[in-house]
Amino acid sequence: MKIQEINLGDLDYPYLLSQIYCPPKKLYILGNAQILRERSIAIVGCRKASEYGKKTAKELAYNLGKNNIITVSGLAKGIDTFCHIGSVMANARTIAVLAHGLDMIYPAENRNLAIKILNCGGAIISEYNIGEKPLKQNFPARNRIISGLSRSTVVVEAKKESGSLITANFALNEGREVYAVPGNINSENSEGTNELIKNGANVLTSYRDLLVMQN
């Protein structure tokens, strides 16, 4: 499949992404570039997700997909993976934003999932050139694209120092809606999400909460 390129300032550059602080100057895209300009919701969370978090992410993405809403995540282990799984189970479109070049999939175990994303009319995108490795510093920068493409960001599970909170902060700084799924007060995976709620994030208890927002 041919890699497409879109430059900041092009007519087909995603409008919402162009409005963030420091938008990527170039996007590399595999799959359906059109969906980058459609309404979408980001679903993010920790890599070492609990069964509760995995089930929640998958069901949210599945039900959003059944309602023709595009999801955005990072194709990382944990919540990201189950967001994309839920979307493809619904035969729905989802966008995976990578922190490295499009000549590889990281983690490698998600290669088949990446193929399914493309087969369902989704897209895999990156701001990084071919050959760029998944360097540690690329991931926080990648998160601004996940939130920047999306009208709202949902955090399913997050530890206190989770990268998902970086994504949420990017969204808040851009004036976008942030939702958090409440969790067990005794679970470290819920420390970040419960803190978001204490600080004013919208409480998410059903995918229907997001459908109301989209209308």
C-alpha positions as CSV (number, residue, x, y, z in Angstrom):
1,M,0.0,0.0,0.0
2,K,1.3,3.4,-1.0
3,I,2.2,5.9,1.8
4,Q,0.5,9.3,1.3
5,E,1.9,12.6,2.4
6,I,0.0,15.7,3.6
7,N,1.7,18.9,4.5
8,L,0.5,21.6,6.9
9,G,-1.3,24.2,4.8
10,D,-2.6,21.7,2.3
11,L,-6.3,21.8,1.7
12,D,-6.7,18.2,2.8
13,Y,-4.8,18.7,6.1
14,P,-7.1,17.8,9.0
15,Y,-8.6,21.1,10.2
16,L,-8.8,20.2,13.9
17,L,-5.2,19.1,14.0
18,S,-4.1,22.3,12.2
19,Q,-5.6,24.3,15.2
20,I,-3.3,22.8,17.9
21,Y,-0.1,24.3,19.2
22,C,2.7,23.0,17.1
23,P,0.8,20.9,14.6
24,P,2.9,18.4,12.7
25,K,4.4,19.9,9.5
26,K,3.8,16.7,7.6
27,L,1.7,13.6,8.0
28,Y,2.5,10.2,6.5
29,I,-0.6,8.1,6.0
30,L,-1.4,4.5,5.2
31,G,-5.0,3.8,4.3
32,N,-8.0,6.1,4.3
33,A,-6.7,9.7,4.5
34,Q,-10.3,11.1,4.2
35,I,-11.2,10.0,7.8
36,L,-8.6,12.4,9.3
37,R,-11.0,15.2,8.5
38,E,-14.1,13.5,10.0
39,R,-15.4,13.6,13.5
40,S,-13.6,11.3,15.9
41,I,-13.0,10.5,19.5
42,A,-9.7,9.4,21.1
43,I,-9.6,6.5,23.5
44,V,-6.3,6.1,25.5
45,G,-5.0,4.5,28.6
46,C,-2.2,2.6,30.3
47,R,-0.2,-0.2,28.7
48,K,-0.5,-2.6,31.6
49,A,-4.3,-2.5,31.5
50,S,-6.5,-4.5,33.8
51,E,-9.2,-6.8,32.4
52,Y,-11.7,-4.1,33.4
53,G,-9.9,-1.5,31.4
54,K,-9.5,-3.8,28.3
55,K,-13.1,-4.7,28.3
56,T,-14.2,-1.1,28.8
57,A,-12.0,0.2,25.9
58,K,-13.1,-2.6,23.6
59,E,-16.8,-2.1,24.3
60,L,-16.6,1.7,24.0
61,A,-14.9,1.5,20.7
62,Y,-17.2,-1.2,19.4
63,N,-20.4,0.7,20.3
64,L,-19.0,4.0,18.9
65,G,-18.1,2.2,15.7
66,K,-21.6,0.8,15.4
67,N,-22.7,4.4,15.6
68,N,-20.4,5.4,12.8
69,I,-18.0,7.3,15.1
70,I,-14.3,7.1,14.3
71,T,-11.9,6.3,17.1
72,V,-8.3,7.4,17.5
73,S,-5.6,5.7,19.5
74,G,-1.9,4.8,19.4
75,L,-1.7,1.1,18.6
76,A,0.3,0.6,21.8
77,K,-0.1,-2.3,24.2
78,G,-3.0,-2.2,26.6
79,I,-5.9,0.2,26.2
80,D,-4.8,1.4,22.8
81,T,-4.8,-2.1,21.4
82,F,-8.3,-2.9,22.8
83,C,-9.7,0.4,21.4
84,H,-8.6,-0.7,17.9
85,I,-9.8,-4.2,18.5
86,G,-13.3,-3.0,19.4
87,S,-13.4,-0.8,16.3
88,V,-12.5,-3.6,13.9
89,M,-14.9,-6.0,15.6
90,A,-17.6,-3.5,14.6
91,N,-16.1,-3.4,11.1
92,A,-15.6,0.3,11.9
93,R,-13.0,2.9,11.0
94,T,-10.2,3.7,13.5
95,I,-7.0,5.8,13.3
96,A,-3.7,4.5,14.7
97,V,-1.1,7.2,15.4
98,L,2.4,5.9,15.5
99,A,5.5,7.2,17.2
100,H,7.8,6.0,14.5
101,G,8.1,5.5,10.7
102,L,5.4,3.7,8.9
103,D,7.8,1.0,7.7
104,M,7.3,-0.9,10.9
105,I,4.6,-1.7,13.5
106,Y,5.5,-1.4,17.2
107,P,4.8,-3.6,19.1
108,A,5.3,-6.2,16.4
109,E,2.4,-8.3,17.9
110,N,0.0,-5.7,16.5
111,R,0.9,-6.3,12.9
112,N,-2.2,-8.3,12.2
113,L,-4.3,-5.7,14.0
114,A,-2.8,-3.0,11.8
115,I,-3.8,-5.0,8.7
116,K,-7.4,-5.3,10.0
117,I,-7.5,-1.5,10.7
118,L,-6.7,-0.9,7.0
119,N,-9.1,-3.5,5.8
120,C,-11.9,-1.8,7.7
121,G,-11.3,1.5,6.0
122,G,-9.1,3.0,8.8
123,A,-5.8,4.7,8.7
124,I,-2.3,4.4,10.2
125,I,-0.5,7.7,10.4
126,S,2.7,9.2,11.7
127,E,4.6,12.5,11.6
128,Y,7.9,10.5,11.4
129,N,9.9,9.7,8.4
130,I,10.4,6.1,7.1
131,G,13.2,4.6,9.2
132,E,12.5,6.5,12.3
133,K,12.7,4.2,15.3
134,P,10.2,4.2,18.3
135,L,12.3,6.4,20.4
136,K,11.1,7.2,24.0
137,Q,10.8,10.9,23.3
138,N,8.5,10.4,20.3
139,F,5.6,9.0,22.3
140,P,4.7,12.1,24.3
141,A,4.9,14.2,21.1
142,R,2.7,11.6,19.3
143,N,0.0,12.1,21.9
144,R,-0.7,15.7,20.8
145,I,-1.7,14.2,17.4
146,I,-4.1,11.7,19.0
147,S,-5.9,14.4,20.9
148,G,-5.5,17.0,18.1
149,L,-7.4,14.9,15.6
150,S,-10.3,14.3,18.1
151,R,-13.2,16.4,19.3
152,S,-13.0,14.6,22.6
153,T,-10.5,12.4,24.5
154,V,-11.5,9.5,26.7
155,V,-9.0,8.1,29.3
156,V,-10.0,4.6,30.3
157,E,-7.2,3.7,32.8
158,A,-4.2,5.7,33.8
159,K,-1.6,5.5,36.5
160,K,-0.4,8.8,38.2
161,E,2.5,9.2,35.7
162,S,0.7,7.7,32.7
163,G,1.4,9.0,29.2
164,S,-2.4,9.1,28.8
165,L,-2.5,12.0,31.1
166,I,-0.2,13.9,28.7
167,T,-2.8,13.2,26.0
168,A,-5.6,14.5,28.3
169,N,-3.6,17.6,29.1
170,F,-3.0,18.3,25.4
171,A,-6.8,18.0,24.8
172,L,-7.5,20.3,27.7
173,N,-5.0,22.9,26.6
174,E,-6.7,23.0,23.2
175,G,-10.1,23.4,24.7
176,R,-11.3,19.9,23.8
177,E,-13.6,17.8,26.0
178,V,-11.9,15.2,28.3
179,Y,-13.8,12.2,29.7
180,A,-12.5,9.8,32.3
181,V,-13.8,6.3,33.2
182,P,-14.0,6.0,37.0
183,G,-12.2,3.1,38.5
184,N,-11.5,1.1,41.7
185,I,-10.0,3.5,44.3
186,N,-7.7,0.7,45.3
187,S,-6.2,0.2,41.9
188,E,-3.1,2.1,40.7
189,N,-4.5,2.0,37.2
190,S,-7.4,4.2,38.3
191,E,-5.3,6.8,40.2
192,G,-4.9,9.0,37.1
193,T,-8.5,8.7,35.8
194,N,-10.0,9.3,39.3
195,E,-7.8,12.4,39.7
196,L,-8.9,13.7,36.3
197,I,-12.5,13.4,37.5
198,K,-11.7,15.2,40.8
199,N,-10.2,18.0,38.7
200,G,-13.3,18.5,36.5
201,A,-13.1,15.9,33.7
202,N,-16.4,14.5,32.5
203,V,-17.4,11.2,34.1
204,L,-17.9,8.5,31.4
205,T,-20.1,5.6,32.4
206,S,-21.5,4.7,29.0
207,Y,-20.7,5.1,25.3
208,R,-24.1,6.9,25.2
209,D,-22.5,9.9,27.0
210,L,-20.4,10.4,23.9
211,L,-23.2,10.0,21.5
212,V,-25.0,12.9,23.2
213,M,-21.9,15.0,22.8
214,Q,-21.6,14.2,19.1
215,N,-25.2,15.4,18.4
